[in-house]
Amino acid sequence: MATRARTIPGFKGLLVAAMNRHDILEFDGRSIRPIKSEFPHLRAFVYEQGVHIGPDGSGYGFGIEPKVVFYIEPDGESWHPLDSTRVYDRAYYDHGSGDAYVFLSETLQPQRFTRGQAVESEPLPVFRGESTKSVVTLPELSMKLALTGFKGAIPHGANAVWFKTPGQPWKPIRTSLPEAARMITTFEDAKIHIDGDLIRIFPKDPAFEPLFLRYTKEGVHYAGSAPPGYWSFHTESESWIGWIGKASYPSPRRRFFLFGAVDAPETPLPFLIMPGSVRAGVIPGVIPPASRQGNTNFFLPKTIILEDGGPVLLSSLEGFVAFDGQTVTALEGLTYEKVGTLPDFLWLDGSHFVHSQTGVFDLNDDLSTTPIDTFPIAEPWPFRVWIKFNPLWRAFVVVDKETGAVFTSPDMRSFTSVEAPAKITRFVAFTPDRTAALLVGADGLYTLGESCE
């Protein structure tokens, strides 16, 4: 009935998608209304991927039904269509400048929009008959990067990266990657990190290699790449940490060849890229836990970056270990025997909590754990128990899908049961102003408020 909650400029309420239907609903804290003709739209993932908000608060929406680009001004109350973009072919967004590039037809050159207005723009690079498919501005370096290649999302042939500085033409960046390499296909969702004269580009899709460029007075040059995987930035050590390797492999089977060889499953390992470096090295002594289902091994690599700083937490064979950028340290308080095999780490009201099937724990400053013995649910599996904090109410909200119970707590020590007219099965989200929460019940949607009028 309500899932994938988010807030979008132009709407005062919470937007949710209806389950298994092409409907979007707005929840204002008391009532639900369907989004009918206005932007955004659910089809083709526009609701989640077609909304782009710029540095000044303005935004573009790449609509599908109708096929038109929408625009909202900073602090605007509604989206309006840009009439000149009706039935456009495709579009992409530059999150560094806040500009949108719109192809009005199958042409190789898009039209650029700044603050909702079409503006004159220099031609973008074209390579081997393929147009530019993504542009990103790097204000820190007074530079733009462009990516040319097959316009579809699935890689086809080779992409090429270009750069441009003020007053200069676009220039290609030569790489040593094989032509068939799975190189980044868009800058829109990438993490771009400027480290001195290094530009590191980490694609959102873990199947693509991170790309490293070096910026000099002579131009921008290819500096290397890293293995594809899930990469996270650790602020304390200014390093990137990523798990490299597949998440599952067939169980090892002995093959009775000439030497009786044994196939063993490969294991994902954590890698480290240090400040100023383009080399990814293995973090020694850390092997992720694994589980076996049938003939398949499933590895469970996990990286936890704590909200208030400190070392990175990495899942290892016996429990989580701490890594400060140089040293791996075992943590007695975070063994799986104590906190469960699949814990969630929560940052609520300025404190860290560990939430797992074995219970809920305070995560102390020294990374020890203290169980919250008063937590009202004996086995609070994270996939069926929601724990949220509302700063306006100064209260925690707990929803148990298994029993349908709802609890509130001012301090995660004492808990009060909230009577509900039906079994509550899911917490959706708080409204943007935090005055209410939207809950899913067995027979409909429910509102949880601080008080009833």
C-alpha positions in Angstrom: 0.0 0.0 0.0 2.9 2.4 0.7 6.6 1.8 0.0 9.8 3.6 -1.1 9.0 6.8 0.8 10.8 10.0 -0.1 10.5 13.8 0.0 10.7 15.9 -3.2 10.7 19.7 -3.5 7.3 21.1 -4.4 5.5 18.7 -2.1 4.9 19.5 1.5 4.0 15.9 2.3 5.7 12.5 2.1 5.6 10.7 -1.2 5.2 7.0 -1.4 4.8 4.4 -4.1 1.8 2.1 -4.1 2.9 -1.5 -4.0 2.9 -3.2 -7.4 0.9 -0.4 -9.0 1.9 2.6 -11.1 0.6 5.1 -8.5 2.2 7.7 -6.3 0.5 9.0 -3.1 1.2 12.1 -1.0 0.7 11.7 2.8 0.3 15.0 4.6 0.1 13.6 8.1 -3.6 13.0 8.2 -4.8 12.0 4.7 -3.6 10.4 1.5 -4.1 11.9 -2.0 -3.0 10.4 -5.3 -0.5 12.2 -7.6 -2.3 12.2 -11.0 -1.1 14.7 -13.6 1.8 16.5 -11.9 5.4 15.4 -11.8 6.9 13.0 -10.6 5.8 9.8 -12.3 6.4 6.2 -11.2 6.9 4.6 -14.6 10.4 3.8 -15.8 11.8 4.6 -12.4 11.3 8.3 -12.8 10.0 8.6 -9.2 13.4 7.4 -7.9 15.9 8.2 -10.7 14.4 11.1 -12.6 14.4 13.8 -9.9 17.6 15.9 -9.9 18.0 18.7 -7.3 20.8 21.3 -7.9 23.1 23.1 -5.5 20.8 26.1 -5.3 17.7 24.0 -4.6 16.3 24.2 -8.1 15.5 20.9 -9.9 14.8 19.1 -13.1 12.5 16.1 -13.5 12.8 13.8 -16.5 9.2 12.9 -17.1 7.9 9.9 -19.0 4.1 10.4 -19.0 3.9 13.0 -20.4 7.4 12.8 -22.1 8.6 16.3 -21.1 11.3 17.7 -18.8 9.9 19.5 -15.7 11.6 22.3 -13.7 11.2 23.7 -10.2 12.7 26.9 -9.0 14.5 27.2 -5.7 11.9 27.0 -2.9 9.3 26.5 -5.6 5.9 25.2 -4.7 5.3 23.1 -7.9 7.0 21.6 -11.0 6.2 23.0 -14.4 6.9 21.5 -17.8 9.4 23.1 -20.2 7.3 23.2 -23.3 10.3 23.2 -25.7 11.2 19.7 -24.4 8.0 17.9 -25.1 8.5 14.5 -26.6 12.3 14.8 -26.0 14.5 11.8 -26.9 16.7 11.6 -23.7 18.3 13.8 -21.0 21.0 13.8 -18.4 21.9 16.0 -15.5 25.2 17.7 -14.4 25.1 17.6 -10.6 28.2 19.9 -10.4 26.5 22.8 -12.1 22.8 22.1 -11.8 22.3 22.1 -15.6 20.3 19.7 -17.6 21.2 18.5 -21.1 18.2 17.5 -23.2 18.3 15.7 -26.6 15.2 16.9 -28.5 15.6 14.3 -31.2 18.2 11.7 -32.3 20.7 14.5 -32.9 24.3 14.2 -31.5 24.1 17.5 -29.7 21.8 18.3 -26.7 20.2 21.5 -25.6 21.5 22.9 -22.3 19.2 24.3 -19.7 20.3 26.6 -16.9 17.8 27.7 -14.2 15.1 26.4 -16.4 16.1 28.4 -19.5 17.6 27.1 -22.7 21.1 28.7 -23.1 23.7 28.7 -25.8 26.3 26.1 -25.2 29.5 25.0 -26.8 29.3 21.7 -28.8 30.0 18.6 -26.7 32.4 15.9 -27.9 31.4 13.2 -30.3 33.5 10.1 -30.7 33.1 7.3 -33.3 29.6 8.5 -34.1 28.6 8.4 -30.4 27.4 11.5 -28.6 28.1 12.7 -25.1 26.0 10.8 -22.7 27.1 12.4 -19.4 28.7 15.7 -18.2 29.9 16.7 -14.8 31.3 20.1 -13.6 34.1 20.1 -11.0 33.9 23.6 -9.5 37.0 23.0 -7.4 39.1 22.6 -10.5 37.2 24.9 -12.8 36.8 22.0 -15.2 34.2 19.8 -16.8 34.4 16.1 -17.7 32.3 14.4 -20.4 31.7 10.8 -21.3 30.9 9.7 -24.8 29.5 6.3 -25.8 26.5 4.2 -26.6 23.4 6.1 -25.3 21.8 3.0 -23.7 22.4 1.9 -20.1 24.0 -1.4 -21.2 27.7 -1.0 -22.2 28.2 -1.4 -26.0 31.6 -0.8 -27.5 34.0 1.6 -25.8 33.4 4.8 -23.8 35.7 7.8 -23.9 36.4 10.4 -21.3 37.0 14.1 -22.1 37.9 17.2 -20.2 37.5 20.9 -20.7 38.9 24.0 -18.9 37.6 27.6 -19.5 38.4 29.0 -22.9 39.8 25.6 -24.2 38.2 23.0 -26.4 37.3 19.5 -25.3 40.2 17.1 -25.1 40.2 13.3 -24.9 41.8 11.5 -21.9 43.8 8.6 -23.2 43.5 5.5 -21.0 45.2 2.1 -21.0 42.0 0.2 -20.4 41.0 -2.5 -22.9 38.4 -1.3 -25.4 35.9 -3.8 -24.0 36.5 -2.7 -20.4 33.3 -2.1 -18.3 34.1 1.6 -17.8 31.7 4.0 -16.1 28.6 4.8 -18.1 27.4 7.9 -16.3 28.6 10.6 -13.9 25.2 11.2 -12.4 25.3 8.7 -9.6 29.1 8.5 -9.2 31.0 9.5 -6.1 33.7 12.0 -7.3 36.5 12.7 -4.8 39.2 15.4 -5.3 42.4 14.4 -3.5 45.1 17.0 -4.3 45.8 16.6 -8.0 43.9 13.3 -8.1 40.3 12.9 -9.4 38.7 9.6 -8.2 35.5 8.6 -9.8 33.6 5.7 -8.1 30.6 4.4 -10.1 27.4 3.6 -8.2 27.2 0.3 -10.1 29.7 -2.1 -8.5 30.2 -3.9 -11.8 32.2 -0.9 -13.2 35.8 0.0 -12.4 36.5 3.2 -10.4 38.5 5.6 -12.7 41.4 7.7 -11.5 42.6 10.9 -13.3 45.5 13.2 -12.5 45.1 16.9 -13.1 48.3 18.9 -14.1 49.0 22.2 -15.8 49.4 20.3 -19.0 45.9 18.8 -18.7 44.2 15.7 -17.3 45.7 12.3 -17.6 44.6 8.7 -16.9 46.2 7.7 -13.5 44.8 4.2 -13.1 41.7 2.3 -12.0 40.6 0.0 -9.2 38.8 -3.4 -9.1 35.0 -3.1 -9.4 33.2 -3.5 -6.1 31.4 -1.7 -3.2 33.6 1.3 -2.2 33.1 3.6 0.8 35.1 6.7 1.9 36.5 6.7 5.5 36.8 10.4 6.6 39.1 9.7 9.5 41.9 8.1 7.4 40.9 9.8 4.2 41.0 6.4 2.5 38.6 4.4 0.3 37.7 0.9 1.4 36.0 -1.6 -0.8 35.0 -5.3 -0.9 36.2 -7.0 -4.1 34.9 -10.3 -5.3 31.6 -12.0 -6.0 29.0 -12.4 -3.3 28.3 -16.1 -4.0 30.0 -19.1 -5.5 29.1 -22.8 -6.0 30.3 -25.0 -3.1 33.7 -26.6 -3.7 33.6 -29.9 -5.5 36.4 -32.4 -5.9 37.1 -33.2 -9.5 38.8 -36.5 -10.1 41.2 -35.4 -12.8 44.8 -36.5 -13.1 45.9 -34.9 -9.9 42.5 -34.9 -8.0 42.3 -31.1 -8.1 39.8 -29.3 -5.8 37.8 -26.2 -6.8 37.5 -23.8 -3.9 35.2 -20.8 -3.8 36.9 -17.4 -4.2 36.4 -15.2 -1.2 35.7 -11.4 -1.3 38.4 -9.4 0.4 38.6 -5.8 1.6 40.9 -3.4 -0.3 42.3 -0.1 0.7 43.2 3.0 -1.4 45.2 5.4 0.8 45.3 9.2 0.4 47.3 10.3 -2.7 47.5 6.8 -4.0 45.9 5.1 -7.1 46.8 1.6 -5.9 44.3 -0.7 -4.2 45.9 -3.1 -1.7 44.4 -5.9 0.4 43.6 -5.2 4.0 45.3 -8.3 5.6 43.6 -10.7 8.0 40.0 -9.9 7.2 37.8 -12.6 5.7 34.0 -12.1 5.6 31.6 -14.6 7.1 29.7 -17.0 4.8 26.6 -19.1 4.8 25.7 -22.1 2.7 22.3 -22.7 1.0 22.2 -25.9 -1.0 25.2 -26.0 -3.3 26.0 -22.3 -3.0 28.2 -20.3 -0.6 27.0 -16.8 0.2 29.5 -14.4 1.5 28.5 -11.5 3.8 31.0 -8.7 3.4 29.9 -5.5 5.2 31.5 -2.1 5.8 30.2 0.2 8.6 31.2 3.9 8.6 30.2 5.3 11.9 28.3 8.6 11.8 30.5 10.4 14.4 33.9 9.2 13.2 36.2 6.6 14.5 37.5 3.4 12.8 35.7 1.5 10.0 33.9 -1.7 11.1 34.5 -4.7 8.8 32.7 -8.0 9.0 35.1 -10.8 9.6 34.9 -14.6 10.4 34.1 -14.3 14.1 32.6 -10.8 14.3 33.2 -7.2 13.3 36.8 -5.8 13.5 37.9 -2.2 13.6 40.2 -0.8 10.9 41.7 2.7 11.4 43.4 2.9 8.1 46.5 1.0 9.2 45.7 -1.6 11.9 43.0 -4.3 12.2 41.7 -4.8 15.8 39.3 -7.6 16.9 36.3 -6.4 19.0 35.1 -8.5 21.8 31.8 -6.6 22.0 31.0 -7.2 18.4 31.4 -10.9 18.0 28.5 -12.7 16.2 28.0 -14.8 19.2 27.1 -11.7 21.1 25.3 -9.4 18.6 24.1 -11.9 16.0 25.2 -12.7 12.5 23.4 -10.0 10.6 23.3 -6.9 12.8 22.2 -3.4 11.7 24.1 -0.4 13.0 21.8 2.6 13.8 22.7 6.2 14.4 19.8 7.6 16.4 19.6 10.8 18.5 23.4 11.1 18.6 24.1 7.6 19.7 25.0 4.3 18.0 22.9 1.2 18.5 23.4 -2.4 17.2 20.2 -4.1 16.2 20.1 -7.8 15.5 18.1 -11.0 16.1 19.8 -11.4 19.5 18.6 -8.0 20.8 19.4 -4.3 20.7 22.7 -3.0 22.2 24.3 0.4 22.9 27.5 0.8 21.0 29.8 2.6 23.3 32.6 5.0 22.4 35.2 2.3 23.0 33.2 0.0 20.6 32.1 -2.3 23.4 28.4 -3.1 23.6 25.8 -3.0 26.3 22.6 -4.9 25.9 19.3 -3.0 26.4 17.6 -5.6 28.6 14.3 -3.7 28.7 13.8 -3.8 24.9 10.3 -5.2 24.6 10.9 -7.7 21.7 12.9 -10.9 22.5 14.2 -11.6 18.9 14.0 -8.3 17.1 15.2 -9.4 13.6 16.0 -6.2 11.6 13.9 -7.4 8.7 10.8 -7.4 10.8 11.4 -4.8 13.5 11.8 -1.0 12.8 13.5 1.4 15.2 13.2 5.1 14.3 13.8 8.3 16.2 11.6 11.4 15.8 13.6 14.6 16.9 10.4 16.6 17.1 8.8 14.2 19.5 12.1 13.4 21.2 11.0 9.8 21.1 11.9 6.5 19.6 9.3 4.5 17.7 9.4 0.7 17.5 7.2 -1.4 15.2 7.2 -5.2 15.4 5.9 -6.8 12.1 5.5 -10.2 13.7 3.1 -9.2 16.5 1.8 -5.9 15.1 2.8 -4.1 18.3 3.9 -0.5 18.4 6.0 1.0 21.2 7.4 4.5 21.9 10.4 5.3 24.2 12.0 8.6 25.3 15.4 7.0 26.0 15.5 3.4 24.6 15.3 2.2 28.2 11.6 2.5 29.1 9.0 1.5 26.5 5.3 2.3 26.3 2.9 0.2 24.2 0.7 2.2 21.7 -2.8 0.7 21.1 -3.6 0.2 17.4 -7.0 -0.7 15.9 -5.3 -3.3 13.7 -2.1 -5.3 13.5 0.7 -3.0 12.3 3.0 -4.7 9.8 5.4 -2.0 8.7 6.8 1.5 9.5 6.9 3.6 6.3 8.4 7.0 7.2 7.9 10.2 9.1 6.4 13.2 7.3 8.9 15.9 6.3 7.9 18.1 9.2 8.1 15.0 11.6 4.5 15.7 13.0 3.3 12.2 12.0 4.4 8.7 10.9 2.8 6.6 8.2 2.3 2.9 9.1 1.0 0.0 7.2 -1.6 -2.1 8.9 -3.2 -5.4 8.1 -6.3 -3.7 6.7 -5.0 -0.3 5.6 -2.8 2.7 6.2 -2.5 4.3 9.7 -1.2 7.5 11.1 0.8 7.7 14.3 0.8 11.2 15.8 2.2 12.7 19.0 -1.3 13.5 20.2 -4.9 13.1 19.1 -7.2 16.1 18.6 
